[in-house]
């Protein structure tokens, strides 16, 4: 009898623990979800968050409110999210800068990219493209490579900033192609693009969401894509791989994360809802039109991808001796 009583007590305790484990997701979400973006409103990251967030809002029955906190290579936003409650009501558009580059580019960070966040799922990516001002005199990608090899260090190329995915793609391209360019880091993509269109700089490493309107209008000339395959929106543009640089592949990408303390059942719900939202045909089309490629995955696949990116890019940063501070 005593054994039966002990067994029954243990089963009740187990059931109670299961109920307690599931408790955080009971009635979730009961209020709006804050979606933090580390870049200004109107940019490519902001557009992706608002597009996916609008669909997610319909699915969960609560508003998804985008909170733009730009500055310092998204470090300001990263710190804000890392210090936010892990209750499922804060999520964050984390890119390769936040999760891969910043931890080795900066001596000290107010967040830990591996300990402070949990992955919810990948969302999208965009290949980086070498573009030229219309009057720069580059007929095509082969002419560009020939000019760069003939005159090392002569041509300047703009990026949205030191330590950006664009900058790192440039470093990879220079190493693999055996060329040298003068890097001109701007404080953001918009002023860099304006100077490219105005002819103040001849070249720019551009992400398509930031410049698709300028490309379509003929205000900049896309020459070479840093992608594994040709960009669907720009099928006429060859890839670096086609020109013989097999290791040159670089994207800007976005994944969704939450504070590390977020309960696992809420993580699972958010990840499942995100995957559904990113696979919505209307969402995918909107992203395509804006220069994005929808690449939804679950949390486990995102974690594996981030680890592979760290291995690749952190080795490049070390070999090129790149530091921001």
FENKA-V338069 format. One record per backbone hydrogen bond with DSSP energy under -0.5 kcal/mol. CO is the residue of the C=O (numbers start at 1). NH is the residue of the N-H. E is the energy in kcal/mol with one decimal. If there is no record, write none. Layout:
co=CO nh=NH e=E
co=CO nh=NH e=E
This chain:
co=1 nh=5 e=-2.5
co=2 nh=6 e=-2.4
co=3 nh=7 e=-2.4
co=4 nh=8 e=-2.7
co=5 nh=9 e=-2.4
co=6 nh=10 e=-2.3
co=7 nh=11 e=-2.3
co=8 nh=12 e=-2.2
co=9 nh=13 e=-2.2
co=10 nh=14 e=-2.4
co=11 nh=15 e=-2.6
co=12 nh=16 e=-2.3
co=13 nh=17 e=-2.1
co=14 nh=18 e=-2.1
co=15 nh=19 e=-2.3
co=16 nh=20 e=-2.4
co=17 nh=21 e=-2.2
co=18 nh=22 e=-2.0
co=19 nh=23 e=-1.1
co=20 nh=24 e=-0.5
co=22 nh=25 e=-1.1
co=22 nh=26 e=-0.6
co=23 nh=26 e=-1.7
co=25 nh=28 e=-1.9
co=33 nh=35 e=-0.5
co=33 nh=65 e=-2.6
co=34 nh=36 e=-0.7
co=34 nh=91 e=-2.7
co=35 nh=67 e=-3.0
co=36 nh=93 e=-2.4
co=37 nh=69 e=-3.2
co=38 nh=71 e=-0.8
co=40 nh=43 e=-1.3
co=43 nh=47 e=-2.4
co=44 nh=48 e=-2.1
co=45 nh=49 e=-2.3
co=46 nh=50 e=-2.5
co=47 nh=51 e=-2.4
co=48 nh=52 e=-2.7
co=49 nh=53 e=-2.7
co=50 nh=54 e=-1.9
co=51 nh=55 e=-1.3
co=52 nh=56 e=-2.6
co=53 nh=57 e=-2.4
co=54 nh=58 e=-1.4
co=55 nh=59 e=-1.6
co=56 nh=60 e=-2.3
co=57 nh=61 e=-1.6
co=57 nh=62 e=-0.8
co=63 nh=33 e=-2.4
co=63 nh=65 e=-0.6
co=64 nh=66 e=-0.6
co=65 nh=35 e=-2.9
co=66 nh=68 e=-0.6
co=67 nh=37 e=-2.3
co=69 nh=77 e=-0.5
co=71 nh=76 e=-1.2
co=72 nh=75 e=-2.1
co=74 nh=78 e=-2.1
co=75 nh=79 e=-2.5
co=76 nh=80 e=-1.9
co=77 nh=81 e=-2.3
co=78 nh=82 e=-2.5
co=79 nh=83 e=-1.6
co=81 nh=84 e=-1.4
co=85 nh=87 e=-1.6
co=86 nh=263 e=-0.6
co=89 nh=34 e=-2.5
co=90 nh=259 e=-0.6
co=91 nh=36 e=-3.0
co=92 nh=94 e=-1.1
co=92 nh=257 e=-2.3
co=93 nh=95 e=-0.5
co=94 nh=255 e=-2.6
co=95 nh=99 e=-2.3
co=96 nh=100 e=-2.2
co=96 nh=101 e=-2.1
co=97 nh=102 e=-2.8
co=101 nh=104 e=-2.0
co=101 nh=105 e=-1.9
co=102 nh=106 e=-2.1
co=105 nh=324 e=-2.3
co=105 nh=325 e=-1.0
co=111 nh=113 e=-0.6
co=112 nh=116 e=-2.6
co=116 nh=260 e=-2.1
co=118 nh=258 e=-1.8
co=121 nh=256 e=-2.9
co=122 nh=297 e=-1.1
co=123 nh=295 e=-3.1
co=124 nh=254 e=-2.7
co=125 nh=293 e=-2.2
co=126 nh=252 e=-2.8
co=127 nh=208 e=-0.9
co=128 nh=226 e=-3.3
co=129 nh=131 e=-0.6
co=129 nh=206 e=-3.3
co=130 nh=223 e=-2.8
co=130 nh=224 e=-1.5
co=131 nh=204 e=-2.2
co=132 nh=221 e=-3.1
co=133 nh=136 e=-2.3
co=137 nh=139 e=-0.7
co=140 nh=144 e=-1.9
co=141 nh=145 e=-2.5
co=142 nh=146 e=-2.3
co=143 nh=147 e=-2.2
co=144 nh=148 e=-2.4
co=145 nh=149 e=-2.3
co=146 nh=150 e=-1.8
co=147 nh=151 e=-1.8
co=151 nh=154 e=-1.8
co=151 nh=155 e=-0.5
co=155 nh=182 e=-2.7
co=156 nh=203 e=-0.8
co=157 nh=184 e=-2.8
co=158 nh=205 e=-2.5
co=159 nh=186 e=-2.5
co=160 nh=188 e=-2.8
co=161 nh=164 e=-1.6
co=164 nh=168 e=-2.4
co=165 nh=169 e=-2.4
co=166 nh=170 e=-2.0
co=167 nh=171 e=-2.2
co=168 nh=172 e=-2.2
co=169 nh=173 e=-2.6
co=170 nh=174 e=-2.7
co=171 nh=175 e=-2.2
co=172 nh=176 e=-2.5
co=173 nh=177 e=-2.8
co=174 nh=178 e=-1.3
co=174 nh=179 e=-1.3
co=180 nh=153 e=-2.9
co=181 nh=183 e=-0.8
co=182 nh=157 e=-2.6
co=183 nh=185 e=-0.6
co=184 nh=159 e=-1.6
co=186 nh=188 e=-1.1
co=188 nh=192 e=-0.9
co=189 nh=193 e=-2.7
co=190 nh=194 e=-2.2
co=191 nh=195 e=-2.0
co=192 nh=196 e=-2.0
co=193 nh=197 e=-2.7
co=194 nh=198 e=-1.8
co=195 nh=200 e=-2.1
co=195 nh=201 e=-1.1
co=196 nh=199 e=-1.2
co=202 nh=133 e=-2.1
co=203 nh=158 e=-2.6
co=204 nh=131 e=-3.0
co=204 nh=206 e=-0.8
co=206 nh=129 e=-3.0
co=207 nh=210 e=-1.1
co=207 nh=211 e=-1.0
co=208 nh=211 e=-0.8
co=208 nh=212 e=-1.7
co=211 nh=215 e=-2.4
co=212 nh=216 e=-2.5
co=213 nh=217 e=-1.8
co=214 nh=219 e=-2.3
co=214 nh=220 e=-0.9
co=215 nh=218 e=-1.4
co=219 nh=134 e=-0.6
co=220 nh=222 e=-0.6
co=221 nh=132 e=-2.5
co=224 nh=130 e=-3.0
co=225 nh=227 e=-0.5
co=225 nh=240 e=-2.2
co=226 nh=250 e=-3.7
co=231 nh=234 e=-1.5
co=232 nh=235 e=-0.6
co=234 nh=237 e=-1.9
co=236 nh=238 e=-0.5
co=238 nh=225 e=-2.6
co=239 nh=243 e=-1.0
co=240 nh=245 e=-2.4
co=241 nh=244 e=-1.7
co=244 nh=246 e=-1.0
co=245 nh=248 e=-1.6
co=247 nh=249 e=-1.2
co=250 nh=128 e=-1.9
co=252 nh=126 e=-2.6
co=253 nh=96 e=-0.7
co=254 nh=123 e=-2.6
co=254 nh=124 e=-1.3
co=255 nh=94 e=-2.7
co=256 nh=120 e=-2.8
co=256 nh=121 e=-1.3
co=257 nh=92 e=-2.3
co=258 nh=118 e=-2.4
co=259 nh=262 e=-2.1
co=263 nh=267 e=-2.4
co=264 nh=268 e=-2.5
co=265 nh=269 e=-1.9
co=266 nh=270 e=-2.9
co=267 nh=271 e=-2.7
co=268 nh=272 e=-2.5
co=269 nh=273 e=-2.7
co=270 nh=274 e=-2.6
co=271 nh=275 e=-2.3
co=272 nh=276 e=-1.9
co=273 nh=277 e=-2.4
co=274 nh=278 e=-2.8
co=275 nh=279 e=-1.2
co=277 nh=280 e=-1.1
co=280 nh=284 e=-2.5
co=281 nh=285 e=-2.2
co=282 nh=286 e=-2.2
co=283 nh=287 e=-2.3
co=284 nh=288 e=-2.3
co=285 nh=289 e=-2.6
co=286 nh=290 e=-1.2
co=287 nh=292 e=-3.1
co=288 nh=291 e=-1.7
co=292 nh=294 e=-0.5
co=293 nh=125 e=-2.0
co=298 nh=302 e=-2.0
co=299 nh=303 e=-2.5
co=300 nh=304 e=-2.0
co=301 nh=305 e=-2.3
co=302 nh=306 e=-2.7
co=303 nh=307 e=-1.9
co=304 nh=308 e=-2.0
co=305 nh=309 e=-2.4
co=306 nh=310 e=-2.4
co=307 nh=311 e=-1.9
co=308 nh=312 e=-1.8
co=309 nh=313 e=-2.8
co=310 nh=314 e=-1.9
co=311 nh=315 e=-0.8
co=312 nh=316 e=-1.3
co=313 nh=317 e=-2.6
co=314 nh=318 e=-1.8
co=315 nh=319 e=-2.5
co=316 nh=320 e=-2.3
co=317 nh=322 e=-2.1
co=318 nh=321 e=-0.7
co=321 nh=323 e=-0.5
